[in-house]
Amino acid sequence: MADNVKLLAAALLAVAGVAGFYLLADSPTVVRVLSVLAGLMAAAGVVYLTEPGRQFAQYARESRDEARKVVWPTRKETMQMTGLVILFVIVMALFLWAVDGFLFWLVKQIMGRSE
């Protein structure tokens, strides 16, 4: 129940930040944007105080740690794979063009419209 109240408060803080953007229409744009950012940051802080917020933060940390474990390909490997993909696309395009042309010719023959 307490988490639901905190989540509601976070939503209201986010809405207040956006409302501040419109209420401060005569202010400089920087002040208006800071209003939105302050509302969103306050909302994020309140969400972090909830159990779902802490679980999400833990999930985000674990995801970052897993992304750091990834072995990224070298530049050479990346260029080779890109070349293979481009070659495959060209070959497939030519194949589909040939099949389309053959089927077009076949339909013309069946319809009796060969010219």
C-alpha positions in Angstrom: 0.0 0.0 0.0 2.8 2.4 0.9 4.5 1.7 -2.5 1.3 2.6 -4.3 1.1 5.9 -2.5 4.8 6.6 -3.4 4.2 5.7 -7.0 1.2 8.0 -7.1 3.3 10.8 -5.6 6.0 10.1 -8.2 3.4 10.4 -11.0 2.1 13.6 -9.5 5.7 15.0 -9.3 6.2 14.1 -13.0 2.9 15.8 -14.0 3.9 18.8 -11.9 7.1 19.1 -13.8 5.4 19.0 -17.1 2.7 21.4 -15.8 5.5 23.8 -14.7 6.7 23.8 -18.3 3.3 25.2 -19.5 2.7 27.5 -16.5 6.1 29.1 -17.0 5.3 30.1 -20.6 6.7 33.6 -20.1 10.0 32.3 -18.6 13.1 31.5 -20.6 13.1 28.1 -22.2 15.9 26.9 -19.9 13.8 27.5 -16.8 10.9 25.6 -18.4 13.1 22.7 -19.3 14.6 22.7 -15.9 11.1 22.5 -14.4 10.4 19.3 -16.4 13.8 17.8 -15.5 13.3 18.7 -11.8 9.9 17.1 -11.7 11.1 13.9 -13.5 14.2 13.6 -11.2 12.1 14.1 -8.1 9.7 11.4 -9.4 12.6 9.1 -10.1 13.9 9.6 -6.6 10.5 8.7 -5.1 10.1 5.7 -7.4 13.5 4.5 -6.2 12.2 4.4 -2.6 9.6 1.8 -3.6 10.3 -1.9 -3.8 9.6 -2.1 -7.6 12.0 0.9 -8.0 14.8 -0.9 -6.1 14.2 -4.0 -8.2 14.4 -2.1 -11.4 17.6 -0.4 -10.3 19.1 -3.8 -9.4 18.0 -5.1 -12.8 19.6 -2.1 -14.6 22.9 -2.6 -12.7 22.9 -6.3 -13.6 22.1 -5.5 -17.2 25.0 -3.0 -17.3 27.4 -5.6 -15.8 26.3 -8.2 -18.4 26.8 -5.7 -21.2 30.4 -5.2 -20.0 31.0 -8.9 -20.3 30.2 -9.0 -24.0 33.1 -9.6 -26.3 32.6 -7.1 -29.1 33.9 -8.0 -32.6 37.0 -6.3 -33.9 36.8 -3.7 -36.7 38.1 -6.3 -39.2 35.4 -8.8 -38.2 32.7 -6.2 -38.4 33.8 -5.1 -41.9 33.9 -8.7 -43.0 30.4 -9.5 -41.7 29.0 -6.3 -43.2 30.5 -7.2 -46.6 28.9 -10.7 -46.3 25.5 -9.2 -45.5 25.7 -6.7 -48.4 26.8 -9.5 -50.8 23.9 -11.7 -49.6 21.4 -8.9 -50.1 22.7 -8.3 -53.7 22.5 -12.0 -54.5 19.1 -12.4 -53.0 17.8 -9.3 -54.9 19.1 -10.7 -58.2 17.5 -14.1 -57.4 14.1 -12.5 -56.6 14.4 -10.3 -59.7 14.9 -13.4 -61.8 12.0 -15.3 -60.2 9.7 -12.3 -60.5 10.7 -11.9 -64.2 10.1 -15.6 -64.8 6.7 -15.6 -63.1 5.7 -12.5 -65.0 6.6 -14.2 -68.3 4.8 -17.3 -67.2 1.6 -15.5 -66.4 1.8 -13.6 -69.7 2.1 -17.0 -71.5 -0.9 -18.5 -69.6 -3.0 -15.4 -70.2 -2.2 -15.5 -73.9 -0.7 -12.0 -74.0 2.7 -12.9 -75.3 4.0 -10.1 -77.5 
